[in-house]
Amino acid sequence: MKLVIVSGLSGSGKSIALETLEDCGYYCIDNLPVALLDAFVKQVMIANQNIFRKTALGIDARTQSQSLGEFPDTLKMMDKLGIDCEVLYLQAEPETLLKRFSETRRKHPLTDSAHSLSEAIELERQLLEPIAQEADLLIDTTSTNVHQLRELVRVRVGAKQNRLMSLYFQSFGFKHGIPLDTDFVFDARCLPNPHWEPALRSKTGKDVEVVEFLNRSGDVQAYLDDIVALLERWIPRFEAENRSYLTIAVGCTGGQHRSVYLVEALARHFRESVHDILLRHRELS
């Protein structure tokens, strides 16, 4: 049986994640108190395995229960029962969350006479820290729109076919901010920049002209070889820790040329491995 626990900050996209998993065939239940998780797994999921073969549960801080601190022990219990459980945690920068609540005029579930919106966001972050620390997959939605989030959840969780670790390669532009939901970040700004070639400026690292330009650079090829060597050495160590996902981000100035080229090359190389390979070009989306 497969269980995905979806948690995270209010306004970060938990409802969208659950809806996407439902579209992927998961039986979804939102806002289940952590205190009931043990009983739900033992008395509902295991007793009705045909119905709850693929289940997603939304857990948040609305109950403000002390049982949130017992979440790690609950995960250990599910592991002993043979439940294949993954924890998906969504977050966003406080400024982004403030803007989203302001634009939608929604009330944060933890705001009251004693807590302003910004204070409620920080309180929720603290309450959910035990879940965040156990997350198999962290998605930061600060720079992600609804459609991009649906695709991220679909390819990284909903469509996963096996228990092998997934490698997620992402290109980005430093001038648009570093992605926070990543394990390795590589900076390609030291490499020759096709942007300064007038004929290549409007193209991307997926276009043959840019590919040929970067293929001719010894520095680019050496940089690519070094990344491959580092990942091939350390990926087995992450697998030994039972990691489900490993995120590798490569950035250049604008996220159009060098980072796209390198991520495409990395994905091609590691597709020959046994891992699920996921690919995204953040600035090209």
N, C-alpha and C positions, 0 to 999 in steps of 0.2 A: 504494500500500500504506500502511496505517495501523499505526503502532507506538506503543504507550503504555508508557512505562517507569515502573513503580511502585516508589518507594523511600520511605525514612523510618525513623523510630525504632522499635525493637522495642517492641511493645505499643501502638502508635499505630493499628493497624488495617490493615496492609498486606495480610494474608491475606484479610480481608473485602473489601477493594477488588478484589483479584484475582478472588475468587469472584464478585463482582458483575459484573465485566467479562466473565467466562466466561459468565454468564447472558445477557449482552448480545451474545453471538456471537463473542467474542474467543478466539483460541487462546492459552492462558496457560501460562507457564513460570515457576516460582519459583526464586529464589536462583541466578541466572545470574551468574557472575563477570564483572566489567567487562572483564577481559582477553579473554574469549571473545565479547564483544558484536560486535566487528568481524567475526570469522569467522562468527558466526551470521547476521548480516545478509547478508553477501556470498555465503556458501556454502549457506545454508539458506533464508532468506526469499526472496531474489531468484530462487533456483533452483526454488522451489516456491511461486510466487505465488498459485496457486489455494487452497492450504492455508493459507498465512500472510498472506492478504489483510488480516486484522485480527488483530494480535498484541499481547499484553501480557506484559511481562517484569518479574519481581520482582528487584530488585537491592538488596542490603543490605551491611552491614559485617562479615558473618561471616568473610569471607576476609581482612579487614584488609590488602588488597592495595594496593601502591603505585599500581596502575592506577586506583584511585578518583580520584586527582589528574589523570588523563588523560581523565576523562569529558568535559570540554568539547571536546577535540579529536575524540573519538569522535562527538559530536553533529554537528560540522562535517562529518565524513566522511559521515554518513548524509544530511545535507542535500545534499551533492554527488551522492549516489546517487539522489536524488529520493524519499527515504523521508519520509513525513509523520509526524514524530515529536513526541509530547508527553510531558513529564515531569510526573508526579504525585508530589508529596512530602507525606507525612503526618507530623505531629508532635503532641506534647502536652506540657503542662507537666511538669517533673520530678516534682512531688508526685503528679500523677495517674498517671504511669508507675510510680512506687514503689508506689502503692496497688494498681494493677492486678496487678503481679507478686506482691504480697503476698497478694491475694485468690485468685489462680489458682494460687499456689505454683509458677509456672513459673520456670525458670532463665533469666536473661538470657544471651544467647549470648556476651557478652564478659566475664562474671564468671569470675574464677579466684582463685587464692591471692593474687594481687597486686592485685586490683580488687574493691572492694565493689560492691553494686548501684548506688548513687548514682554512684560513679566510673565504672562501666561505661556508664551512661546518658550521662554527659558525654563519655566517650571516643568513644562511637558518634556523638554529635552532631558532634564534631570531624572524625571520619573521613568522615562523609557531607556535610560542608559543600560540597565541590565539586559534588555533585549538587543540594543544596538551592539553591545559587546559580543553577542553570540551570533551576529548576522553572518550568513554565508555569502550574501550578496548585498552590497550597499549601492543604492542609486541616488545620486544627487541631482535633483530636478531644477536647480537654480537656472540653468540655461536650456532647459528642455521644455518643449511645448507638449500639448496633449497627444498629438499624433506621434511624435518621437517617443514619448513615454510608452505608449501602447506597443510600438514596435520593439522597444528595448525589452519590455516584459515578455512579449511574445517569443522573441528569439532567444532570450537568456534563461527563461524559466519554462514557459508554456510549451515550447517546441523541442525541449531537450529530450533526446532519445535514449540516453543511457546514463550510467552512474559515473562515467569518466569525467575528469576535470575539463571544464570548458575554458578555452583561451579566447579572450575578448580583446581584439586590437582596435584602437581608436586613434584617429588623427585629430589634431586640434590646432588652433592658433593662439599663441601666447597673448596676443593683444586682446583676445576675447575672454581670457581667464583660463587658469589651469583647472582641468576636471578634478574634482575632489574624490570621486569614487573610483580610485585607481590604485594599483599596487606598485607598478613601475612607471616612471615618467622619464622619457628620453628627450633631450633638447637638440634639435637638428638645425638650430639657427647658425651654427658655425660652418655649415656646408654651403657650397655655391648656390646662389639664389636665382632660379629662372625668372623671377619677377623683374630683374634688371635687364633681361633680354626682351626687347619690344615685341618680338614675334611670339614670345611665350607667355607674356604677362596675363593675357585673358584666358589662358588654358589652365589645366589642373594636372596634378601628378598622375592622373589616369590616362592622359592623352599621350599618344605615341611620341610626339615631338619633345615633350618634357621628359618622358622616360628615356629617350635616346640621349638627351642632354645630360641627365644625371648618371646614366650608364657609363658615360665617358669619363666621369670623375673618379679618380683613384681614392680620394678622401671619402666620397659617398659609399663606395664599395667596401672600404675598410671599416667605416662606421657601421654599415649593415652587418658585416661579418662579426664585428664585436658584439652587437646586440644579440645575434643568433647564438654565438658561443656562450654568452652569459645566461640566456634563457635556457638553452639546452642543458647547462650545468645545474641550474637551480630549480627548474620545473619539477624534477623528481622529488626534491626536498619538500616543495609545497604539496605535492600529491601524497607524500608520506604523512602529512598532517591532516589528511582527509579533507582538503580544500575542494570545494565544488567549482569555484571560478577563480581565474587569475586574469586581471585586467592590465593590459600593457598600453600605455598612451605615448604617442610620439608627437611632439609639437614643433612647429616652426613659427615664423612671425604671424602669418595670416591664415595658416591652415589650408593652403590651396595647392602647394607644389611639393616641397620636400617631405613634409610629414605624410602626405597622401601617398607619395611614391614609396616611402619606406614601409608604411603599414600594408600596402598592397603586396610588397615583396615579402614581408614577414608572414602574412597570411598564406601566400603561395607556398612558402617553405614549410610551414607547420601543418598544412593540409595533408602532407605525407605522413603525419603522425597519427596516433589513434584518438586524438582529442577532438572534441567539437570545436570548430573554429567559427568565431563570430567577428564581424567586421563592421565598423561604422566610421564615416568621415563626418565629424561633428559640424564643420563649417560648410560642408557641401550639402547637408540635409535640407 
